[in-house]
Amino acid sequence: MEQENTIITLIDESGNEVEFDLLLTFDYEGKRYAAMLPLDEVENVAEGGVVILEIIKDGDGENYATLTNEILLNEVFEEFLARFDELDEDDD
């Protein structure tokens, strides 16, 4: 099954627009997360690196928050890898 790319534009801390390819959204321990591949250069993210952000719903729609807890970030990243591998296996 082919998936269409979803491009999301976010504003970084400096007020610059940054485009991301949305790879996957998933739930982990009661919260929703997005795994995205930066299409523009992002500070502290290696080329080809994945960015994981928490999706926070509010009255205006969705906001994306950086994970500041390194332990939680590692747990969520491992969950992303497991789910992404499952998707890859389903495509075979």
DSSP file (Angstrom, degrees, kcal/mol; ACC not computed):
  #  RESIDUE AA STRUCTURE BP1 BP2  ACC     N-H-->O    O-->H-N    N-H-->O    O-->H-N    TCO  KAPPA ALPHA  PHI   PSI    X-CA   Y-CA   Z-CA
    1    1 A M              0   0    0      0, 0.0     2,-0.3     0, 0.0    89,-0.0   0.000 360.0 360.0 360.0 127.7    0.0    0.0    0.0
    2    2 A E        -     0   0    0     89,-0.0     2,-0.4     1,-0.0     0, 0.0  -0.642 360.0-150.9 -83.8 137.4    1.4    3.4   -1.0
    3    3 A Q        -     0   0    0     -2,-0.3     2,-0.3     0, 0.0    -1,-0.0  -0.906  12.6-129.7-108.0 136.7    1.3    6.2    1.5
    4    4 A E        -     0   0    0     -2,-0.4     2,-0.3     1,-0.1     0, 0.0  -0.612  29.1-111.7 -79.9 143.7    1.1    9.8    0.4
    5    5 A N        -     0   0    0     -2,-0.3     2,-0.6    16,-0.0    18,-0.1  -0.559  24.7-152.3 -74.4 136.7    3.5   12.1    2.0
    6    6 A T  E     -A   22   0A   0     16,-0.6    16,-3.2    -2,-0.3     2,-0.5  -0.957   8.3-155.6-110.0 118.6    2.1   14.7    4.4
    7    7 A I  E     -A   21   0A   0     -2,-0.6     2,-0.4    14,-0.2    14,-0.2  -0.829   9.2-169.5 -98.2 128.3    4.1   17.8    4.6
    8    8 A I  E     -A   20   0A   0     12,-2.7    12,-2.7    -2,-0.5     2,-0.6  -0.960   9.5-151.9-117.9 133.3    3.8   19.9    7.8
    9    9 A T  E     +A   19   0A   0     -2,-0.4     2,-0.3    10,-0.2    10,-0.2  -0.926  20.1 177.4-107.0 122.9    5.2   23.4    8.2
   10   10 A L  E     -A   18   0A   0      8,-2.8     8,-3.0    -2,-0.6     2,-0.5  -0.803  28.8-121.2-118.7 161.9    6.2   24.4   11.8
   11   11 A I  E     -A   17   0A   0     -2,-0.3     6,-0.2     6,-0.2    -2,-0.0  -0.915  28.7-145.2-104.4 125.1    7.7   27.6   13.2
   12   12 A D    >   -     0   0    0      4,-2.8     3,-2.1    -2,-0.5    30,-0.0  -0.160  36.3 -86.6 -81.2-178.9   11.0   27.1   15.0
   13   13 A E  T 3  S+     0   0    0      1,-0.3    -1,-0.1     2,-0.1    -2,-0.0   0.749 128.7  53.9 -60.8 -25.1   12.3   29.0   18.1
   14   14 A S  T 3  S-     0   0    0      2,-0.1    -1,-0.3     0, 0.0     3,-0.1   0.417 120.8-105.9 -90.6   1.5   13.8   31.7   15.8
   15   15 A G  S <  S+     0   0    0     -3,-2.1     2,-0.3     1,-0.3    -2,-0.1   0.576  75.2 138.2  86.6   9.5   10.5   32.2   14.0
   16   16 A N        -     0   0    0      1,-0.0    -4,-2.8    -5,-0.0     2,-0.3  -0.666  56.3-117.4 -90.3 144.1   11.6   30.4   10.8
   17   17 A E  E     -A   11   0A   0     -2,-0.3     2,-0.4    -6,-0.2    -6,-0.2  -0.619  31.6-171.9 -77.3 136.2    9.3   28.1    8.9
   18   18 A V  E     -A   10   0A   0     -8,-3.0    -8,-2.8    -2,-0.3     2,-0.4  -0.998  12.4-143.1-131.4 129.7   10.6   24.5    8.8
   19   19 A E  E     -A    9   0A   0     -2,-0.4    20,-3.2   -10,-0.2    21,-1.0  -0.747  17.9-173.4 -96.7 141.2    9.0   21.8    6.6
   20   20 A F  E     -AB   8  38A   0    -12,-2.7   -12,-2.7    -2,-0.4     2,-0.7  -0.960  25.2-132.1-129.8 146.9    8.7   18.2    7.8
   21   21 A D  E     -AB   7  37A   0     16,-2.9    16,-2.6    -2,-0.3     2,-0.6  -0.905  30.8-131.9 -93.9 116.5    7.6   15.0    6.1
   22   22 A L  E     +AB   6  36A   0    -16,-3.2   -16,-0.6    -2,-0.7    14,-0.2  -0.596  30.2 175.9 -73.6 115.0    5.2   13.3    8.6
   23   23 A L  E     -     0   0A   0     12,-2.5     2,-0.3    -2,-0.6    13,-0.2   0.876  59.7 -17.9 -85.9 -42.7    6.3    9.7    8.9
   24   24 A L  E     - B   0  35A   0     11,-1.6    11,-3.2     2,-0.0     2,-0.4  -0.968  45.5-151.8-166.1 141.4    3.9    8.4   11.5
   25   25 A T  E     + B   0  34A   0     -2,-0.3     2,-0.3     9,-0.2     9,-0.2  -0.968  32.4 159.5-116.5 143.5    1.6    9.5   14.3
   26   26 A F  E     - B   0  33A   0      7,-2.1     7,-3.1    -2,-0.4     2,-0.4  -0.986  36.6-112.9-158.2 160.3    1.1    7.1   17.2
   27   27 A D  E     + B   0  32A   0     -2,-0.3     2,-0.3     5,-0.2     5,-0.2  -0.791  27.5 177.2-100.4 143.4   -0.1    6.9   20.8
   28   28 A Y  E >  S- B   0  31A   0      3,-2.6     3,-1.6    -2,-0.4    48,-0.1  -0.928  70.0 -18.4-147.4 121.1    2.3    6.0   23.7
   29   29 A E  T 3  S-     0   0    0     -2,-0.3     3,-0.1     1,-0.3    -2,-0.0   0.879 128.6 -47.5  48.8  47.1    1.2    5.9   27.3
   30   30 A G  T 3  S+     0   0    0      1,-0.2     2,-0.3     0, 0.0    -1,-0.3   0.483 119.4  97.9  81.7   2.9   -1.9    8.0   26.8
   31   31 A K  E <   -B   28   0A   0     -3,-1.6    -3,-2.6    25,-0.0     2,-0.4  -0.866  67.9-124.4-122.5 159.1   -0.3   10.7   24.7
   32   32 A R  E     -BC  27  55A   0     23,-0.6    23,-2.9    -2,-0.3     2,-0.3  -0.843  28.1-174.0-106.1 137.9   -0.1   11.3   20.9
   33   33 A Y  E     -BC  26  54A   0     -7,-3.1    -7,-2.1    -2,-0.4     2,-0.4  -0.906  14.9-147.9-130.2 156.2    3.2   11.7   19.1
   34   34 A A  E     -BC  25  53A   0     19,-2.7    19,-2.4    -2,-0.3     2,-0.5  -0.991   4.9-155.5-124.7 132.5    4.4   12.6   15.6
   35   35 A A  E     +BC  24  52A   0    -11,-3.2   -12,-2.5    -2,-0.4   -11,-1.6  -0.944  25.6 178.2-106.0 123.5    7.6   11.3   14.0
   36   36 A M  E     -BC  22  51A   0     15,-3.0    15,-3.4    -2,-0.5   -14,-0.2  -0.944  29.4-140.3-133.1 147.8    8.8   13.6   11.3
   37   37 A L  E     -B   21   0A   0    -16,-2.6   -16,-2.9    -2,-0.3    13,-0.2  -0.926  31.6-124.8-104.1 118.0   11.7   13.9    8.9
   38   38 A P  E     -B   20   0A   0      0, 0.0    10,-0.3     0, 0.0   -18,-0.3  -0.409  20.3-170.4 -64.6 133.8   12.9   17.4    8.5
   39   39 A L  S    S+     0   0    0    -20,-3.2     2,-0.3    -2,-0.1   -19,-0.2   0.577  76.8  48.9 -95.4 -14.8   13.0   18.6    4.9
   40   40 A D  S    S-     0   0    0    -21,-1.0     2,-0.2     1,-0.0   -22,-0.1  -0.768 108.0 -80.5-115.2 164.4   14.9   21.8    5.9
   41   41 A E        -     0   0    0     -2,-0.3     2,-0.4     6,-0.0    -2,-0.1  -0.483  47.6-166.0 -67.1 132.5   18.0   22.0    8.0
   42   42 A V    >   -     0   0    0      3,-0.4     3,-1.8    -2,-0.2    -1,-0.0  -0.985  25.4-110.2-124.6 131.0   17.2   21.8   11.7
   43   43 A E  T 3  S+     0   0    0     -2,-0.4     3,-0.1     1,-0.3     0, 0.0  -0.328 101.7   9.9 -59.2 135.7   19.6   22.8   14.5
   44   44 A N  T 3  S+     0   0    0      1,-0.2     2,-0.5    -2,-0.0    -1,-0.3   0.622 104.4 107.9  67.9  17.5   20.8   19.7   16.5
   45   45 A V    <   -     0   0    0     -3,-1.8    -3,-0.4     4,-0.1    -1,-0.2  -0.982  65.7-134.6-125.4 120.9   19.2   17.2   14.0
   46   46 A A    >   -     0   0    0     -2,-0.5     3,-2.6     1,-0.1     2,-0.1  -0.298  39.8 -83.7 -68.1 154.5   21.6   15.2   11.8
   47   47 A E  T 3  S+     0   0    0      1,-0.3    -1,-0.1    -6,-0.0     3,-0.1  -0.390 122.1  18.1 -58.1 131.0   20.7   14.9    8.1
   48   48 A G  T 3  S+     0   0    0      1,-0.3    -1,-0.3   -10,-0.3     2,-0.1   0.444  97.2 140.0  83.1   0.1   18.2   12.0    7.8
   49   49 A G    <   -     0   0    0     -3,-2.6     2,-0.4     1,-0.1    -1,-0.3  -0.435  49.8-126.3 -77.2 151.6   17.4   12.2   11.5
   50   50 A V        -     0   0    0    -13,-0.2     2,-0.5    -2,-0.1   -13,-0.2  -0.795  13.4-148.1-100.1 139.3   13.9   11.8   12.8
   51   51 A V  E     -C   36   0A   0    -15,-3.4   -15,-3.0    -2,-0.4     2,-0.5  -0.919   8.0-158.9-106.2 130.1   12.2   14.4   15.0
   52   52 A I  E     +C   35   0A   0     -2,-0.5    15,-0.6   -17,-0.2     2,-0.3  -0.947  16.3 175.1-110.2 124.8    9.7   13.2   17.6
   53   53 A L  E     -CD  34  66A   0    -19,-2.4   -19,-2.7    -2,-0.5     2,-0.4  -0.956  31.0-119.2-128.2 147.5    7.2   15.7   18.9
   54   54 A E  E     -CD  33  65A   0     11,-2.8    11,-2.7    -2,-0.3     2,-0.6  -0.696  25.5-135.8 -82.5 136.4    4.2   15.4   21.2
   55   55 A I  E     -CD  32  64A   0    -23,-2.9   -23,-0.6    -2,-0.4     2,-0.5  -0.842  21.3-170.3 -94.3 121.5    0.9   16.4   19.7
   56   56 A I  E     - D   0  63A   0      7,-3.2     7,-2.7    -2,-0.6     2,-0.3  -0.957  10.4-148.0-116.4 119.0   -1.2   18.6   22.0
   57   57 A K  E     + D   0  62A   0     -2,-0.5     2,-0.2     5,-0.2     5,-0.2  -0.676  27.2 159.3 -86.7 137.6   -4.7   19.3   21.0
   58   58 A D  E >   - D   0  61A   0      3,-2.7     3,-1.7    -2,-0.3    -2,-0.0  -0.783  58.5 -75.8-140.3-173.0   -6.3   22.6   22.0
   59   59 A G  T 3  S+     0   0    0      1,-0.3     3,-0.1    -2,-0.2    -2,-0.0   0.759 128.2  50.8 -60.7 -26.0   -9.2   24.8   21.0
   60   60 A D  T 3  S-     0   0    0      1,-0.2     2,-0.5     0, 0.0    -1,-0.3   0.430 121.0 -97.3 -93.1  -0.2   -7.3   26.0   17.9
   61   61 A G  E <  S-D   58   0A   0     -3,-1.7    -3,-2.7     2,-0.0     2,-0.4  -0.979  73.6 -10.5 126.9-125.8   -6.3   22.5   16.6
   62   62 A E  E     -D   57   0A   0     -2,-0.5     2,-0.3    -5,-0.2    -5,-0.2  -0.930  47.8-170.3-121.6 141.7   -3.0   20.9   17.2
   63   63 A N  E     -D   56   0A   0     -7,-2.7    -7,-3.2    -2,-0.4     2,-0.5  -0.904  18.0-135.9-120.4 155.5    0.3   22.1   18.6
   64   64 A Y  E     -D   55   0A   0     -2,-0.3     2,-0.4    -9,-0.2    -9,-0.2  -0.953  18.5-165.7-116.7 128.8    3.6   20.3   18.6
   65   65 A A  E     -D   54   0A   0    -11,-2.7   -11,-2.8    -2,-0.5     2,-0.2  -0.917  20.5-121.4-118.3 139.4    5.8   20.2   21.7
   66   66 A T  E     -D   53   0A   0     -2,-0.4     2,-0.6   -13,-0.2   -13,-0.1  -0.511  27.9-120.7 -72.0 140.8    9.4   19.2   22.0
   67   67 A L        +     0   0    0    -15,-0.6   -15,-0.1    -2,-0.2    -1,-0.1  -0.768  31.1 178.1 -85.0 119.3   10.2   16.3   24.4
   68   68 A T        +     0   0    0     -2,-0.6     2,-0.8     1,-0.0    -1,-0.2   0.646  57.6  87.2 -96.9 -17.6   12.6   17.6   27.1
   69   69 A N     >  -     0   0    0      1,-0.2     4,-2.7     2,-0.0     5,-0.2  -0.756  64.4-159.5 -85.4 112.1   12.8   14.4   29.2
   70   70 A E  H  > S+     0   0    0     -2,-0.8     4,-2.3     1,-0.2    -1,-0.2   0.842  89.6  52.7 -64.0 -35.1   15.5   12.4   27.6
   71   71 A I  H  > S+     0   0    0      2,-0.2     4,-2.2     1,-0.2    -1,-0.2   0.940 112.2  44.9 -65.4 -46.6   14.3    9.1   29.1
   72   72 A L  H  > S+     0   0    0      2,-0.2     4,-2.9     1,-0.2     5,-0.3   0.913 111.2  54.2 -62.6 -42.7   10.8    9.7   27.7
   73   73 A L  H  X S+     0   0    0     -4,-2.7     4,-2.5     1,-0.2    -2,-0.2   0.921 109.1  48.0 -57.6 -45.3   12.2   10.7   24.4
   74   74 A N  H  X S+     0   0    0     -4,-2.3     4,-2.2     2,-0.2    -1,-0.2   0.904 112.4  49.0 -63.1 -41.5   14.2    7.4   24.2
   75   75 A E  H  X S+     0   0    0     -4,-2.2     4,-2.0     2,-0.2    -2,-0.2   0.926 113.4  46.0 -63.2 -45.2   11.1    5.4   25.1
   76   76 A V  H  X S+     0   0    0     -4,-2.9     4,-2.5     1,-0.2    -2,-0.2   0.880 111.4  52.7 -66.9 -37.8    8.9    7.1   22.5
   77   77 A F  H  X S+     0   0    0     -4,-2.5     4,-2.6    -5,-0.3    -1,-0.2   0.907 108.2  50.4 -64.8 -41.0   11.6    6.8   19.9
   78   78 A E  H  X S+     0   0    0     -4,-2.2     4,-2.2     2,-0.2    -1,-0.2   0.894 110.2  50.6 -62.5 -39.7   11.8    3.0   20.6
   79   79 A E  H  X S+     0   0    0     -4,-2.0     4,-2.5     2,-0.2     5,-0.2   0.916 109.6  50.9 -63.3 -43.3    8.0    2.8   20.2
   80   80 A F  H  X S+     0   0    0     -4,-2.5     4,-3.1     1,-0.2     5,-0.2   0.937 109.4  50.4 -57.8 -47.8    8.3    4.7   16.9
   81   81 A L  H  X S+     0   0    0     -4,-2.6     4,-2.4     1,-0.2    -2,-0.2   0.912 111.1  48.6 -59.0 -43.6   11.0    2.3   15.6
   82   82 A A  H  X S+     0   0    0     -4,-2.2     4,-1.8     1,-0.2    -1,-0.2   0.927 115.6  43.2 -62.7 -45.7    8.8   -0.8   16.5
   83   83 A R  H  X S+     0   0    0     -4,-2.5     4,-2.1     2,-0.2    -2,-0.2   0.883 113.1  51.7 -69.4 -37.9    5.7    0.7   14.8
   84   84 A F  H  X S+     0   0    0     -4,-3.1     4,-2.3    -5,-0.2    -2,-0.2   0.898 108.8  51.4 -65.9 -40.0    7.7    1.8   11.8
   85   85 A D  H  X S+     0   0    0     -4,-2.4     4,-2.3    -5,-0.2    -1,-0.2   0.892 108.3  52.4 -61.5 -40.1    9.2   -1.7   11.4
   86   86 A E  H  X S+     0   0    0     -4,-1.8     4,-2.1     2,-0.2    -2,-0.2   0.914 109.8  48.5 -62.1 -43.0    5.7   -3.1   11.6
   87   87 A L  H  X S+     0   0    0     -4,-2.1     4,-1.3     1,-0.2    -2,-0.2   0.908 110.9  50.8 -62.8 -41.5    4.5   -0.8    8.8
   88   88 A D  H  X S+     0   0    0     -4,-2.3     4,-0.6     1,-0.2     3,-0.2   0.896 110.2  49.1 -63.2 -41.1    7.6   -1.7    6.7
   89   89 A E  H >< S+     0   0    0     -4,-2.3     3,-0.8     1,-0.2    -1,-0.2   0.864 107.1  55.9 -66.5 -36.6    6.8   -5.4    7.2
   90   90 A D  H 3< S+     0   0    0     -4,-2.1    -1,-0.2     1,-0.2    -2,-0.2   0.803 102.2  57.6 -65.4 -28.7    3.2   -4.9    6.2
   91   91 A D  H 3<        0   0    0     -4,-1.3    -1,-0.2     1,-0.2    -2,-0.2   0.712 360.0 360.0 -74.4 -20.1    4.3   -3.3    2.9
   92   92 A D    <<        0   0    0     -3,-0.8    -1,-0.2    -4,-0.6    -2,-0.1   0.483 360.0 360.0 -71.7 360.0    6.3   -6.5    1.9
